[in-house]
Amino acid sequence: MPDDAVLDTLKFGIGQPVLRTEDPKLLTGRGTYADDYSAEGQAYCAFLRSPIAHGNIAGIDISAAETADGVIAVITGQDLRDAGVKDIPCPISVKSRDGSAAVVPPRPAMAIGQVKHVGEPVAAVIAKTAAQARDAAELIVLDIEGLPSVSDPVAAEKDGAPQVWEQAPGNTCLDFQWGDDAAVEKAFSEAAHVTKVELTNTRVVVSAMEPRATVAEYDSAADKFTLHVGTQGVAGYRGAMCNMLRVEPENMRIISKEVGGSFGMKGSAFNEAIVVLHAARKFGRPVKWTADRSESFLSDHHGRAMTFELGLALDKDGNFLALRVDGVGDMGAYLTAMGPWPATMVTSRNIISVYKTPAISYNAKCIFTNTVPTGPYRGAGRPESKFFLERLIDKAAEEMGIDRIELRRRNLISPDMLPHETPVDLTYDSGEFETIMDMCLDRADYSGYAARKEASEIDGKIRGIGVAPYLETTAGPGTELADIRFEEDGSVTLVTGNKDFGMGHATPFAQVLSAQLGIPFEAINLVQYDSDEMSPGAGGSGGSRSMIAASGAIIECAETIVDNGKKLAGHFLEAAVEDIEFADGVFTVAGTDRNIGIMTLAEKARELSGTGDLPDDLSHKVNHNTAPISFPNGCHVAEVEIDPDTGVIGIDRYTVVDDFGVVVNPVIVEGQVHGGIAQGIGQVLAEDTIYDEDGQLVTGTYLDYQLPRADDIAHIEFTTHAVPCKTNPLGVKGCGEAGNGGSYPVIYNAIMDALNGNGGKELGIPATPQRIWQALQGN
């Protein structure tokens, strides 16, 4: 192996902690987010949004707005419909228990006839400046006849509740069931002990660093749109826009360069993008829209919002016999593309986690309310399931008088049980769950907890500890693009359908490609932002699928490149193809020192254009069928300290051990885990989206909606224990959402431990100082 190849492997190979190559650009303000782009002659868009939660639109008087300074036009929902713009697509494959389809109400880009939630767009102003557009929007006179509304999903399914949609009796979008109800009933009737708990995983505002923004352009000569927007996958977003505007993919270009966070929220098509696209074509000039933070609270889809009652049946020794889950998920006023999934398919398939559970009965209703629609938020059902389950296990341990670690240990799936078939039709292929739990307990100095608790008491504080093993699923199989291009300037372009919205794809994807083909790491450039570069097989990012999908596609593509390279190397080295070997970026004639490097070969191949049957380019593209679900898992241990005089809580220690299979870049993986943990801590301690009885958003600014601060997050002791996945070629498991999975239950259980179980009454989240103080007073 040449010396430079040795160095490249040592510095940039799989498993090396290579720093993110894109960070210098981002940290020096040279990134290009959607709002950073401006087109020559662009106009600006501002929206008038509904001020009430439910009502009939009696009239929209736009006359004053139309004549205001700088106004080009005012557009209503009816204008869009008259122009042939279709409703926002929502392909929902989840079925109700009786096999019927979900109720999918029409969702126009702007309201027509009725408004269904505060913040729903009703009209759009196109003006020469952003200020003129906003000022003119305030001149629109909106006449709405108010109707009764409902903002609580539990109340919404009760008899007599206001109806959000006539076609959804009881406000039920979907009545989902999974499992063996008869087996569960039998297990519960024969159980030595049954533990029950009811919990709400509160509605959250996504709070991405970058508000949503979009700039639309239309080239009338080419009949082609270009949309600059932050998204999780340009190919998928193109499909949604084409659907609504009734155009072909070649007539729509999506550009999404840097994206300042998404967490699931920017993965769906949104109202505003279709409005500016329509306006750009109709008025012959680019149109730009950028949300402000208050607008984001009312227009970005929200997350979580589930209330569930769980029951766990155990025998006299604490072995799990069956799990029963019943609850509701809040869909908001409309369905987003993935709206029903978290409360149905995702939570149901993740709630078994790492435990032997013979039977499950899972029942969830997806309920409409007069609130902002909900959708996937980092984990999208996975963290909710762990929050529910791990609290249930702690409570069972307390009720049965069994140590909570011991109760978990008795029920953990052991390595000799793998592959393990679960009652939710999943097959776990790999994992060492007890080993990881013990590693985490050891690194957390669990045995020394009693001494720390005593020290806290001497200091007048109350200490609690939580333990939370977890296992989650990643996104299911699909397709993914890998297009590897050897450029004339000596660089290599890698095109994938995945989309980096903060995760840092450029570095680990280059590490995988460099490892496969021996291409110099610094020569590789990742392209994910331009739909014109994408074939129909391009996927996107979501559900922690990026590395699994991209690495599989890169490896498949690289294998063909090696095969073609052997043919070319045989030609140039004057040897039979079967005598050519490839390793570390070099093609060698077996048993000799005659060789040629892959970069040199790519250059020489261009000399063969039109020569015989030999490929004249090493470049290759594949649409890869991605691997099945992987099962990242791990364990979190955390300690909290509470000031009994104020209820103020501090996280004193936090330890996590994760199994992500083969880790391509440990620095990036640790960063992903830290981010997920921070979001979990934020929801458990502070975040809560509150609507009043009239459907008004009470927590509509960051003065009212509390995000975690840096001093709320403890130092995180992190390590990995790799058990390679057996279902994808690199052996990787997704990591992007795993931090949430353990952080929700571990912090909440630590708080409940500090409160000595709170007399059997659940504190609920967010566990604010006021709630904690009231619990300590016995209220």
C-alpha positions, 0 to 999 in steps of 0.5 A, spaced: 500 500 500 502 506 498 504 511 504 499 516 502 494 511 502 496 508 509 496 515 512 489 516 509 486 510 512 489 512 519 486 519 518 480 518 514 478 511 515 471 508 518 472 509 525 476 515 525 474 521 529 474 526 523 472 533 524 466 536 520 469 538 513 463 543 513 464 547 519 469 552 517 464 555 512 458 555 517 462 557 523 464 563 519 457 565 516 459 562 509 453 557 509 447 558 504 440 557 508 434 558 504 433 566 506 440 567 504 438 567 497 435 572 493 433 573 486 434 579 482 427 583 482 424 578 487 417 580 490 415 578 497 410 574 500 406 575 507 400 571 509 394 573 513 392 568 518 386 566 522 385 569 528 380 564 531 380 556 531 374 554 528 369 558 523 366 559 517 369 564 512 363 569 511 367 574 507 375 576 505 375 584 503 382 585 500 380 592 496 384 596 501 390 591 501 390 591 493 391 598 493 396 599 498 403 601 497 408 596 493 402 591 493 402 587 486 397 582 488 393 579 493 391 571 493 386 567 496 385 560 497 379 560 492 384 563 487 389 558 487 383 553 486 381 556 480 388 556 477 388 549 478 392 548 484 391 541 488 390 540 495 397 538 499 397 531 498 397 526 504 398 519 502 396 515 508 397 507 508 395 506 515 389 503 516 384 502 522 382 496 525 376 494 521 381 495 515 378 502 513 382 508 510 384 514 515 379 520 514 384 524 510 380 531 509 382 536 504 388 541 505 388 547 501 394 551 501 390 557 504 383 556 507 377 556 503 370 556 506 372 554 513 378 555 518 380 550 522 386 552 527 389 559 529 394 561 524 391 557 518 393 561 512 387 565 509 390 570 504 397 572 501 400 579 499 405 579 494 409 586 494 415 589 492 418 589 499 417 585 505 415 591 509 409 593 504 407 585 504 406 585 511 403 592 512 398 590 506 396 584 510 394 587 516 389 591 511 385 585 509 378 585 513 376 578 514 369 576 516 369 569 520 363 566 523 365 563 529 364 555 531 365 551 537 372 548 537 376 543 541 383 543 543 384 537 547 384 530 544 381 526 550 376 531 550 375 531 542 373 524 542 367 524 547 360 525 545 358 532 544 365 535 543 365 540 537 366 536 530 372 539 527 370 535 520 363 532 519 366 526 515 370 524 522 365 522 527 368 523 534 373 527 531 377 520 529 381 520 523 384 513 525 382 507 530 388 503 530 390 496 533 395 491 533 397 485 537 393 479 540 387 482 544 385 475 546 392 473 549 393 479 552 386 479 556 388 471 558 395 474 561 392 479 565 386 475 568 392 470 570 397 475 572 400 475 579 400 483 579 398 488 574 401 495 574 398 501 570 400 508 568 397 514 565 402 519 561 401 524 556 407 526 552 406 533 551 405 537 544 412 541 543 414 546 538 419 544 533 424 550 534 429 549 528 435 554 528 433 556 522 425 558 521 422 556 514 423 560 508 423 559 501 424 563 494 420 561 488 423 563 481 419 561 474 423 561 467 417 562 462 421 560 456 423 553 459 417 552 463 421 551 469 420 552 476 426 553 481 424 553 489 430 554 494 427 551 500 430 548 507 428 540 506 430 533 508 430 531 501 430 535 495 427 529 490 421 528 495 419 535 495 420 536 488 414 530 487 410 534 492 410 540 489 409 537 482 403 534 484 400 540 487 402 544 481 400 539 476 407 539 472 412 534 471 419 533 475 423 536 469 419 542 470 421 543 477 428 544 480 428 544 488 435 547 491 436 546 498 443 548 500 444 548 508 438 547 512 438 549 519 435 544 523 429 540 521 427 534 526 422 532 521 418 538 521 421 540 514 420 533 511 413 535 509 410 540 503 408 546 506 402 551 504 407 557 503 411 554 498 406 552 493 403 559 494 410 563 492 411 558 486 404 559 484 405 567 485 412 567 481 409 564 475 403 568 475 406 575 476 413 573 472 418 575 478 421 571 483 417 571 490 420 570 497 417 568 504 421 567 510 417 566 517 418 570 523 418 566 530 411 568 532 409 565 525 413 559 526 409 557 532 402 557 528 405 554 522 410 549 523 407 542 524 408 541 532 410 534 535 409 529 540 402 530 543 400 523 545 396 521 551 396 513 553 394 508 559 398 502 559 398 496 563 403 491 564 402 484 567 407 480 571 408 473 574 410 472 581 417 473 579 416 479 575 417 476 568 413 480 563 407 476 561 403 482 556 403 489 555 396 493 554 396 500 551 390 504 549 391 512 548 390 517 543 394 521 538 393 529 537 393 530 529 391 537 529 386 540 524 389 537 518 393 531 517 401 532 515 404 526 510 406 522 516 401 525 522 398 518 524 405 514 524 408 516 530 402 514 534 400 508 530 406 504 527 412 507 530 410 507 537 407 500 537 413 497 534 418 500 539 414 499 545 417 492 546 424 495 546 429 490 549 424 486 553 421 479 553 414 480 552 410 475 550 403 478 548 401 486 546 395 489 545 396 496 542 390 501 541 391 508 539 386 513 536 388 519 532 384 525 533 382 531 530 383 538 534 382 545 532 390 546 533 396 546 529 397 540 525 402 535 528 407 531 525 414 527 526 419 530 531 426 527 532 424 520 534 417 520 532 414 515 536 420 512 539 422 517 545 414 517 546 414 509 547 420 509 551 417 514 556 411 510 557 414 503 558 420 505 562 416 509 567 411 503 567 417 498 569 419 503 574 412 503 577 412 495 577 418 494 580 416 499 586 409 496 587 412 489 587 418 490 591 423 488 586 429 492 585 428 496 578 435 493 575 433 486 577 426 487 574 429 489 568 435 484 568 430 478 568 426 481 562 432 483 558 432 479 551 439 475 551 444 474 546 442 467 545 435 469 543 437 472 537 435 473 532 428 474 536 421 475 533 417 480 537 410 480 538 410 486 533 412 483 527 420 485 528 426 481 528 432 483 532 438 481 529 443 483 534 444 486 540 447 485 547 442 489 552 444 486 559 452 487 557 450 495 555 446 496 561 451 493 566 457 497 562 452 504 563 451 502 571 458 501 572 460 507 568 455 511 572 458 509 578 451 506 580 454 502 586 456 509 589 449 512 588 447 511 596 453 515 598 452 521 593 444 521 596 446 522 603 451 527 601 445 531 598 441 530 604 446 533 608 446 539 603 439 540 604 437 537 597 433 531 594 437 526 590 434 521 585 437 516 580 434 514 573 435 508 569 433 507 562 435 501 557 432 503 550 431 500 543 428 503 537 427 502 530 430 506 524 426 507 518 424 501 513 427 499 507 426 504 500 431 506 495 437 511 495 441 514 490 449 513 489 452 517 483 460 517 484 463 521 478 470 522 477 471 529 475 476 532 470 479 536 475 481 530 479 476 531 484 470 526 485 463 528 486 458 523 490 451 525 489 446 522 494 438 523 495 440 523 503 439 531 505 444 534 511 440 538 515 445 539 521 447 532 521 454 533 518 453 528 512 459 530 508 465 527 512 462 520 514 459 519 507 466 521 504 470 516 509 465 511 507 467 512 499 474 513 501 474 506 505 471 503 499 475 505 493 481 508 496 479 515 493 483 521 497 478 524 502 480 531 501 478 529 493 471 528 495 465 533 494 458 531 496 452 534 493 445 533 496 442 539 495 439 540 487 434 535 485 436 536 478 442 532 480 437 526 482 434 520 479 427 518 481 430 513 486 433 518 491 430 518 498 431 523 503 433 523 510 429 521 516 428 516 521 435 515 522 436 512 515 441 516 512 448 512 514 444 505 513 441 508 506 447 512 503 453 507 505 449 501 502 448 505 496 455 507 496 458 500 497 453 497 491 456 503 486 463 502 488 463 494 487 461 496 480 466 501 479 471 496 481 469 491 476 469 496 471 476 498 473 479 491 473 477 491 466 480 498 464 486 496 469 487 489 465 487 494 458 493 499 461 497 493 465 496 488 459 494 483 463 487 478 464 482 481 468 481 475 472 489 477 474 487 484 477 486 485 484 484 491 487 485 494 494 486 501 498 485 504 491 490 501 487 489 495 481 495 490 481 497 485 477 497 479 482 504 476 483 507 483 480 509 490 482 505 492 476 499 497 478 495 503 477 491 507 482 484 509 481 485 516 480 490 515 475 486 510 472 480 514 471 484 520 468 486 515 463 480 512 461 477 518 458 483 517 453 479 510 451 472 514 449 469 510 443 474 504 444 471 497 443 467 494 449 471 498 455 468 503 459 470 510 458 469 513 465 469 510 472 463 514 474 457 510 475 450 511 478 445 506 482 438 506 485 440 502 491 434 498 495 436 499 502 437 494 507 431 492 512 430 496 519 436 496 524 435 496 531 440 501 535 440 500 542 443 503 549 442 505 556 442 511 560 443 513 567 442 520 570 442 523 577 438 529 579 438 534 585 432 538 587 432 544 592 426 542 596 425 550 598 424 552 590 423 545 586 428 547 582 432 541 579 439 540 576 442 534 572 448 532 576 450 526 572 449 523 565 451 517 563 450 513 556 452 507 553 450 506 545 450 500 540 450 503 533 453 497 530 459 500 526 461 507 528 463 511 522 465 517 525 465 517 533 465 525 533 459 526 529 455 520 532 457 523 539 454 530 537 448 527 535 447 523 541 448 530 545 443 533 541 437 528 542 439 528 549 438 536 550 431 535 546 429 530 551 431 534 557 428 540 554 421 537 554 421 533 560 423 539 564 420 545 560 417 545 554 409 545 553 405 547 548 398 550 551 392 552 548 386 555 551 379 552 551 378 557 545 383 554 541 388 560 542 395 558 543 397 561 549 405 559 549 406 563 542 413 566 543 419 564 547 417 568 553 412 563 554 415 557 551 421 555 555 427 551 551 432 548 555 439 552 556 446 550 556 446 550 564 440 545 564 444 540 560 449 536 564 456 533 562 454 527 558 459 521 559 458 517 552 461 511 550 459 506 545 459 498 545 459 496 538 455 490 536 455 490 528 448 490 525 447 483 520 442 486 515 446 491 512 453 491 508 457 496 513 454 493 519 451 500 521 445 502 526 442 509 525 444 514 531 440 520 529 434 520 534 437 515 539 439 520 544 431 522 545 429 515 546 433 514 553 433 521 555 425 522 556 424 516 561 431 517 565 430 524 567 423 523 569 424 516 572 430 520 576 425 525 578 420 520 580 425 517 584 427 523 588 420 524 590 419 517 592 414 515 587 410 522 589 405 517 593 403 513 587 401 520 583 404 521 576 408 528 576 407 529 569 411 533 564 414 538 564 416 537 571 417 544 572 419 547 579 412 549 581 410 542 579 415 539 583 415 544 589 407 542 589 408 535 589 413 536 595 408 540 599 403 534 598 399 538 593 
